[in-house]
Amino acid sequence: MMNKSAISTCNILGVNIAAINIDRLLDYTIKNISELSGEYMCVSNVHTTIMAYEDENYRNIQNRAIMAIPDGGPLSSVGKKSGYKEMTRITGADYMEAILQISVQKGYRHYFYGSTEETLEKMYHNLKKKYPDVKIVGMYSPPFRALTKDEEKDVLKKINMTKADFVWVGLGAPKQECWMAEHYKKVTGFMIGVGAVFDYIAENIKRSPQWMRQCNLEWLYRLLQEPKRLFKRYLKTNSKFLWLVFTGELKNVCGRKSKSEEITTIRN
C-alpha cells in the first residue's frame, strides 16, 4: 500500500512544487514503485512554471501530477525562502541516473518514449555500455504529428505489454506533460517527463560542468549550445520570472500554504 505520509508543496506562481530533495525522492520512489503505475511526475523549472502561470490548463496538468519536482534552481531557492529548508534542486538527469544505478539490484524495467530513432539508438548503446545489465524493455519514437486513435491504442498496448516500471518521456515541455496527463492510469508504469535528458544520454548535447549546475547556470550552458532554439524561450520566461521577483508579484502568489491547505501529493 502506498505510503500516505505527506510531501509538502510550495506554491510557486500557482504550481505546487514538491518541497523535497533527491534522497527523499529516491526513498519515496523505491518504497512506492508498485503503486506508482499509471501516475506521472513533472520535472519543473522556470520555463514550465511561467508557462503554467500563463496557462490554466497546463497549470492544472502540473498540479494533477503525483508531484512536480524542482528542477530549476530558482524554484528551490524560492522554496527555501518560504521555509522549506531541505528543499533542493532535483534535475531529471540526476533522478534518472540515480534510478538507473539501482535498477539492476531492484530489477526495474525501463521504457523510453520520445525523441528520434537515431537518438534512441545512441541512447540505448550508451546506456548498455554504462549499465550492461539494465533492463531496457522498449523504446518508441513517435511521429511528428498526432497519432490516430488506432495508432494510440497500439502504442499503449506495446508499452503495457513490456510491464515497465518506469516510462521515461522525452517530448519536451509542454508536450510531454500533456501526453502523460492524457495517459494517466492508462499506462502501466511510472511516467516521468525528462525533456532534454534523452539528448544528454545520446550525447547529442553536453551537460554543463558540475560547478555550473551548483551555481544554477545549467540553462546558460544549454543556451550556448543551442542559441537559435533557446534564446527566445529564455528571454521570455527567465526575464518574466525575474520581473515577477523584482516587482514583488512572485511573493504575492508564492509561498508556504497553511497546514489545512497543504497538499498531500501521495494519492490515496
C-alpha positions in Angstrom: 0.0 0.0 0.0 1.3 3.4 -0.9 2.9 5.4 1.9 0.4 8.2 2.8 2.9 10.5 4.6 2.5 14.0 3.2 5.1 15.5 0.9 4.8 19.3 1.5 4.5 21.6 -1.5 5.5 25.2 -2.1 3.1 27.1 -4.3 5.2 29.0 -6.9 3.1 31.0 -9.3 0.2 28.6 -8.9 2.3 25.4 -9.3 2.6 23.1 -6.3 6.3 22.3 -6.3 7.4 19.4 -4.1 9.5 20.6 -1.2 11.8 17.6 -1.4 15.4 16.6 -2.0 16.9 13.8 -4.1 17.4 11.4 -1.2 13.8 11.6 0.0 12.5 11.3 -3.6 14.5 8.2 -4.2 13.3 6.7 -0.9 9.7 7.5 -1.8 10.1 6.1 -5.3 11.6 2.8 -4.1 9.0 2.3 -1.4 6.0 3.1 -3.6 7.1 2.0 -7.2 4.4 -0.7 -7.5 1.7 1.8 -6.5 3.0 4.5 -8.9 1.9 2.6 -12.0 -0.2 4.9 -14.1 0.9 8.0 -12.2 3.1 10.8 -13.6 5.7 13.2 -12.3 6.6 16.6 -13.7 10.2 17.9 -13.7 9.6 21.6 -13.3 11.8 24.6 -14.0 11.4 28.3 -14.5 10.3 27.8 -18.1 7.5 25.3 -17.3 6.4 27.3 -14.2 6.0 30.5 -16.2 4.1 28.6 -18.9 1.8 27.2 -16.2 1.4 30.7 -14.7 0.1 31.9 -18.0 -2.0 28.8 -19.0 -4.5 27.4 -16.5 -4.9 24.1 -18.3 -1.1 23.4 -18.2 -1.1 24.6 -14.6 -3.8 22.0 -13.8 -1.8 19.3 -15.5 1.3 20.1 -13.4 -0.8 20.1 -10.2 -2.6 16.8 -11.0 0.8 15.0 -11.2 1.8 12.8 -8.2 4.3 15.7 -7.8 6.2 18.3 -9.6 9.9 18.3 -8.6 12.1 21.5 -8.5 14.4 21.0 -11.5 15.1 24.8 -11.6 17.5 26.2 -9.1 15.3 29.4 -8.7 12.4 27.2 -7.7 14.2 25.5 -4.8 15.6 28.9 -3.8 12.0 30.3 -3.5 11.1 27.2 -1.5 14.0 27.7 0.9 13.0 31.3 1.4 9.4 30.1 2.0 10.6 28.0 4.9 11.3 24.6 3.3 15.0 24.4 4.3 15.6 20.8 3.0 14.2 21.6 -0.5 16.9 21.3 -3.1 17.1 21.2 -6.9 16.5 17.8 -8.5 17.2 17.6 -12.2 15.6 15.0 -14.4 19.0 13.9 -15.4 20.2 13.3 -11.8 17.0 11.5 -10.9 17.2 9.2 -13.9 20.9 8.5 -13.3 20.2 7.5 -9.7 17.3 5.2 -10.7 19.4 3.5 -13.3 22.2 2.9 -10.8 19.9 0.9 -8.6 17.8 -0.7 -11.3 19.9 -3.9 -11.7 19.7 -4.6 -8.0 16.0 -3.8 -7.9 15.1 -5.4 -11.2 13.4 -2.3 -12.6 12.3 -2.3 -16.2 12.6 0.8 -18.4 10.7 2.1 -21.4 11.7 5.3 -23.3 9.1 7.3 -25.3 10.1 10.3 -27.4 12.8 11.9 -29.5 14.1 10.4 -32.8 15.0 6.9 -33.7 18.6 8.0 -34.1 18.7 9.5 -30.6 17.1 6.4 -29.1 19.7 4.1 -30.8 22.5 6.2 -29.4 20.9 6.3 -26.0 20.4 2.5 -26.0 24.1 2.0 -26.9 25.3 4.4 -24.2 23.0 3.1 -21.5 24.0 -0.5 -22.1 27.7 0.5 -22.2 27.4 2.2 -18.8 24.8 -0.2 -17.3 25.3 -3.5 -19.1 22.6 -5.4 -17.1 19.9 -2.7 -17.1 16.6 -3.9 -18.4 15.5 -1.7 -21.3 12.2 -3.3 -22.4 11.2 -0.9 -25.1 11.8 2.4 -27.0 9.5 4.3 -29.3 10.0 7.5 -31.4 6.5 8.9 -32.1 5.9 10.7 -35.4 5.9 14.5 -35.5 2.1 14.6 -35.8 -0.8 13.5 -33.7 -1.3 9.7 -33.6 -4.6 8.3 -34.9 -6.8 6.5 -32.4 -5.7 3.1 -33.7 -2.0 4.1 -33.5 -2.5 5.4 -30.0 -4.1 2.1 -28.9 -1.4 0.1 -30.5 1.4 2.2 -28.8 -0.3 1.9 -25.4 -0.7 -1.9 -25.9 3.0 -2.2 -26.7 4.1 -0.1 -23.7 1.9 -2.0 -21.3 3.0 -5.4 -22.6 6.6 -4.6 -21.6 5.5 -4.3 -17.9 7.9 -1.4 -17.5 8.3 0.1 -14.0 9.4 3.4 -15.4 8.2 5.1 -18.6 10.6 7.9 -19.4 9.0 10.6 -21.6 11.3 12.8 -23.7 8.9 15.0 -25.8 9.9 18.4 -24.3 7.6 20.8 -22.4 4.7 21.2 -22.5 4.1 18.3 -24.9 5.4 15.6 -22.5 3.3 16.8 -19.6 0.2 16.9 -21.7 0.9 13.4 -23.0 1.4 12.0 -19.5 -1.8 13.6 -18.2 -3.7 12.2 -21.2 -2.4 8.7 -20.4 -2.9 8.9 -16.6 -3.8 5.5 -15.4 -3.8 4.1 -19.0 -0.1 3.4 -19.0 1.2 0.7 -16.7 4.4 2.2 -15.4 5.5 5.4 -13.6 5.7 8.2 -16.2 8.4 10.9 -15.8 8.8 13.8 -18.3 12.5 14.4 -18.6 12.8 16.7 -21.6 16.4 17.0 -22.9 17.8 14.1 -20.9 17.5 11.8 -23.9 19.8 14.1 -25.8 22.3 14.2 -22.9 22.5 10.4 -22.7 22.8 10.1 -26.5 25.5 12.8 -26.3 23.7 15.0 -28.9 24.3 17.8 -26.4 26.7 18.0 -23.5 25.6 18.6 -19.9 27.1 21.5 -18.1 30.1 21.1 -15.7 29.2 20.4 -12.1 30.2 23.9 -11.0 27.7 25.5 -13.4 24.9 23.2 -12.0 25.8 24.2 -8.5 25.6 27.9 -9.5 22.2 27.4 -11.2 23.8 28.2 -14.6 22.9 25.0 -16.4 20.4 27.0 -18.5 23.3 29.2 -19.7 25.3 26.2 -20.8 22.4 24.9 -22.8 21.8 28.3 -24.3 25.4 28.5 -25.5 24.9 25.1 -27.3 21.5 25.8 -28.8 21.2 29.6 -29.1 18.8 29.7 -32.0 16.3 27.3 -30.3 16.5 28.5 -26.8 17.2 32.3 -26.9 13.6 33.4 -27.3 12.4 30.9 -24.7 14.9 32.1 -22.1 14.4 35.7 -23.0 10.7 35.4 -22.3 10.5 33.0 -19.4 13.6 33.9 -17.4 13.1 37.6 -17.8 9.4 37.3 -16.8 10.4 35.3 -13.7 13.0 37.9 -12.7 10.4 40.7 -13.3 7.9 39.0 -11.0 10.7 38.8 -8.4 11.7 42.4 -8.9 8.1 43.7 -8.7 7.2 41.6 -5.7 4.5 39.8 -7.6 6.3 36.5 -7.1 5.9 36.9 -3.3 2.2 37.6 -3.6 1.5 34.3 -5.5 4.1 32.0 -3.9 5.0 30.6 -0.6 4.1 28.2 2.1 0.5 27.0 2.4 -1.2 26.7 5.8 -1.4 23.2 7.1 -5.1 23.0 6.2 -4.3 23.9 2.6 -1.1 21.9 2.2 -1.4 19.2 -0.4 -0.6 15.6 0.2 0.7 14.6 -3.2 0.6 10.9 -2.5 -2.8 9.8 -3.6 -5.0 7.5 -1.5 
